[in-house]
Amino acid sequence: MKTKFALMTALLAFSYAFSQEINPKLKVYSQKVDSIVFSEKSKMNKELDDLERSYLDNKITADEKREKKTEIAERYEEIINGKVTAEKDQLETATREMVKDAVMGDPKKQSLQLLAQNNAVLVLNTGIKKTKKSF
């Protein structure tokens, strides 16, 4: 019974540690996306302000203003989506690597520490130790 409890505790601890590792990466991704959206929106707003000034100076008509406004919005939408997709691909690649390392582990560093009865620590190493012949 104590062994099962120790195994469940170890599993819970490993899953908690893994979940703590993912959350900061999601925060960084979220901040990058917010930064992309903010910077591109500010550029778009500058262009829209210039367009509005041109309209107020009677350099363009209301129809031209509407068309150009739509073009500007679509162009910046494509830019934002492209940059966000690139960040998403990087995050997915990093997440896949993290999951792979968490599940498979680095073959050179695989070890599992468990608390056994009488407060003994049980360490299971499956790492590959190199000998002189393996070089």
C-alpha positions as a printed NumPy array, in Angstrom:
array([[  0.   ,   0.   ,   0.   ],
       [  2.841,   2.373,   0.864],
       [  4.515,   1.566,  -2.438],
       [  1.376,   2.432,  -4.392],
       [  1.065,   5.661,  -2.459],
       [  4.709,   6.492,  -3.153],
       [  4.291,   5.773,  -6.867],
       [  1.151,   7.902,  -7.084],
       [  2.882,  10.721,  -5.211],
       [  5.86 ,  10.54 ,  -7.566],
       [  3.563,  10.572, -10.594],
       [  1.693,  13.565,  -9.222],
       [  4.949,  15.397,  -8.523],
       [  6.275,  14.732, -12.041],
       [  3.038,  15.877, -13.67 ],
       [  2.976,  19.003, -11.503],
       [  6.566,  19.827, -12.445],
       [  5.787,  19.319, -16.13 ],
       [  2.702,  21.542, -15.961],
       [  4.754,  24.291, -14.316],
       [  7.19 ,  24.087, -17.21 ],
       [  4.5  ,  24.597, -19.859],
       [  2.717,  27.593, -18.316],
       [  5.654,  30.046, -18.616],
       [  6.052,  29.099, -22.275],
       [  2.372,  29.824, -22.869],
       [  2.755,  33.187, -21.132],
       [  5.717,  34.054, -23.336],
       [  3.76 ,  32.991, -26.425],
       [  0.779,  35.079, -25.321],
       [  3.014,  38.093, -24.732],
       [  4.612,  37.695, -28.159],
       [  1.2  ,  37.518, -29.836],
       [  0.016,  40.587, -27.911],
       [  3.18 ,  42.421, -28.925],
       [  2.694,  41.512, -32.59 ],
       [ -0.94 ,  42.606, -32.567],
       [ -0.164,  45.843, -30.728],
       [  2.69 ,  46.877, -33.032],
       [  0.827,  46.05 , -36.234],
       [ -2.34 ,  47.773, -35.018],
       [ -0.393,  50.928, -34.206],
       [  1.092,  50.919, -37.721],
       [ -2.368,  50.362, -39.188],
       [ -3.824,  53.206, -37.121],
       [ -1.124,  55.568, -38.415],
       [ -2.058,  54.685, -41.984],
       [ -5.745,  55.105, -41.206],
       [ -5.053,  58.522, -39.636],
       [ -3.197,  59.583, -42.787],
       [ -6.126,  58.335, -44.84 ],
       [ -8.547,  60.321, -42.68 ],
       [ -6.441,  63.482, -43.11 ],
       [ -6.464,  62.98 , -46.873],
       [-10.241,  62.659, -46.775],
       [-10.647,  65.782, -44.624],
       [ -8.382,  67.725, -47.005],
       [-10.697,  66.593, -49.838],
       [ -7.882,  64.733, -51.608],
       [ -9.962,  61.538, -51.808],
       [-13.666,  60.768, -51.915],
       [-15.704,  58.836, -49.353],
       [-15.778,  55.766, -51.618],
       [-12.003,  55.846, -52.083],
       [-11.584,  56.23 , -48.326],
       [-13.795,  53.2  , -47.67 ],
       [-11.937,  51.082, -50.258],
       [ -8.49 ,  52.061, -48.973],
       [ -9.58 ,  51.487, -45.383],
       [-10.689,  47.963, -46.302],
       [ -7.414,  47.322, -48.159],
       [ -5.337,  48.523, -45.213],
       [ -7.306,  46.391, -42.743],
       [ -6.977,  43.272, -44.926],
       [ -3.254,  43.839, -45.452],
       [ -2.564,  44.17 , -41.735],
       [ -4.803,  41.197, -40.978],
       [ -2.612,  39.07 , -43.26 ],
       [  0.567,  40.415, -41.664],
       [ -0.691,  39.72 , -38.128],
       [ -1.925,  36.238, -39.035],
       [  1.389,  35.387, -40.709],
       [  3.474,  36.48 , -37.738],
       [  1.168,  34.745, -35.228],
       [  1.289,  31.535, -37.282],
       [  5.096,  31.645, -37.247],
       [  5.078,  32.028, -33.448],
       [  2.512,  29.232, -33.168],
       [  4.733,  26.905, -35.196],
       [  7.683,  27.673, -32.913],
       [  5.55 ,  27.008, -29.829],
       [  4.241,  23.723, -31.233],
       [  7.772,  22.577, -32.03 ],
       [  8.972,  23.484, -28.547],
       [  5.954,  21.785, -26.959],
       [  6.513,  18.611, -28.982],
       [ 10.138,  18.517, -27.852],
       [  9.149,  19.087, -24.215],
       [  6.56 ,  16.318, -24.334],
       [  8.987,  13.981, -26.081],
       [ 11.661,  14.668, -23.468],
       [  9.157,  14.268, -20.632],
       [  7.778,  10.986, -21.953],
       [ 10.829,   9.422, -23.53 ],
       [ 13.464,  11.317, -21.618],
       [ 17.041,  11.799, -22.602],
       [ 18.482,   8.271, -22.903],
       [ 21.663,   9.395, -21.179],
       [ 19.835,  10.9  , -18.209],
       [ 16.913,   8.615, -17.455],
       [ 16.441,   8.063, -13.767],
       [ 13.481,   7.686, -11.468],
       [ 13.653,   8.398,  -7.769],
       [ 11.098,   6.833,  -5.465],
       [ 10.67 ,   6.785,  -1.732],
       [ 10.581,   3.223,  -0.5  ],
       [  9.738,   1.819,   2.902],
       [ 11.674,   2.993,   5.952],
       [ 12.47 ,   6.362,   4.294],
       [ 14.868,   4.779,   1.832],
       [ 15.322,   6.414,  -1.557],
       [ 15.132,   4.106,  -4.531],
       [ 16.85 ,   5.407,  -7.672],
       [ 16.376,   3.58 , -10.95 ],
       [ 18.904,   4.571, -13.597],
       [ 18.471,   3.389, -17.136],
       [ 21.167,   5.631, -18.519],
       [ 23.756,   4.338, -20.903],
       [ 27.197,   4.316, -19.392],
       [ 30.012,   4.534, -21.886],
       [ 33.015,   2.33 , -21.511],
       [ 36.331,   2.596, -23.29 ],
       [ 35.136,   0.075, -25.879],
       [ 32.042,   2.085, -26.796],
       [ 34.041,   5.092, -28.022]])
